[in-house]
Amino acid sequence: AYGVDQYYNTDPAAVFSVDVDIATDKYDVNPSSRNLTAGATTFVFTPVTAATHTVKAESDYLRTLPGGTSWYFTPNPVKVWWNKPVKLHLTGEGQNLEPGKGPYGSNPSPGGKAGSPAALTAGVTTQTTVYLVDDYYNLVKGTTPLLSVSSNTPVVEMQFLNDPNIQVRGLAPTPYEKSLIAGVTTFSFVPVTRNQSPGLSVRVRDNLAAGTSFSTDTVSGIIVNPNTPIALQLLVPKEGGGGE
């Protein structure tokens, strides 16, 4: 960052404090303010969201600069690419991918999502989406100028951890597997068992068939409400009910 005159000549007398941040990356950690030395200083920061970004420099000592010149946006956006793929990331109905959002982890992933799992209805089709992401939940779509990616199409399996009736009834294949395309795919299924506590848990895992071993991810606490009543059920002792 430089303190300059109207012709962009660096002013060695400029010694005021400056802040710099990636204006369009809401999840990056901004560096601390720095004072210009002989009209210039250097900042080091790490972007976390893969996108096209604008960098902003701003003086926090407004008396030093004329009005309207205390801030500066880079005229040329900066392209930030995703990093190497490391894990699978699962979102349920009601959730969206939110690259860059911490905290960063896996199975279950504590960040990288916006929204909460929607309540489902037994017998009504729902969808989940699986992403192949880097450490910061950026979708790994393919190669970049900095990275050669040859493993963004793994075969993954959707598992229903506490509703076996989905596959017992033939409402989803066994095993339920798909290959990711450009790092993403969608699974559709029909929940059948009422589950309001603790809620349905679904998991996606790399089946290792493509020679990859990306981290597993799980979404839990998905409420499944019963559908409209259409019949009576009579049980005698030692019989069970509810979704079987």
FENDASUL-V584953 format. One record per helix or strand. SS is the DSSP state (helix for helix, strand for strand). FROM is the first residue (numbers start at 1). LEN is the number of residues. Records with the same first field share a line. If there is no record, write none. Layout:
BEGIN
SS = FROM-LEN + FROM-LEN
END
This chain:
BEGIN
strand = 2-1 + 4-1 + 10-1 + 17-6 + 34-2 + 37-1 + 40-1 + 51-3 + 55-5 + 71-3 + 78-3 + 87-5 + 96-2 + 113-2 + 120-2 + 125-9 + 139-1 + 155-6 + 176-4 + 181-1 + 184-7 + 195-12 + 215-1 + 217-9
helix = 62-3 + 165-4
END
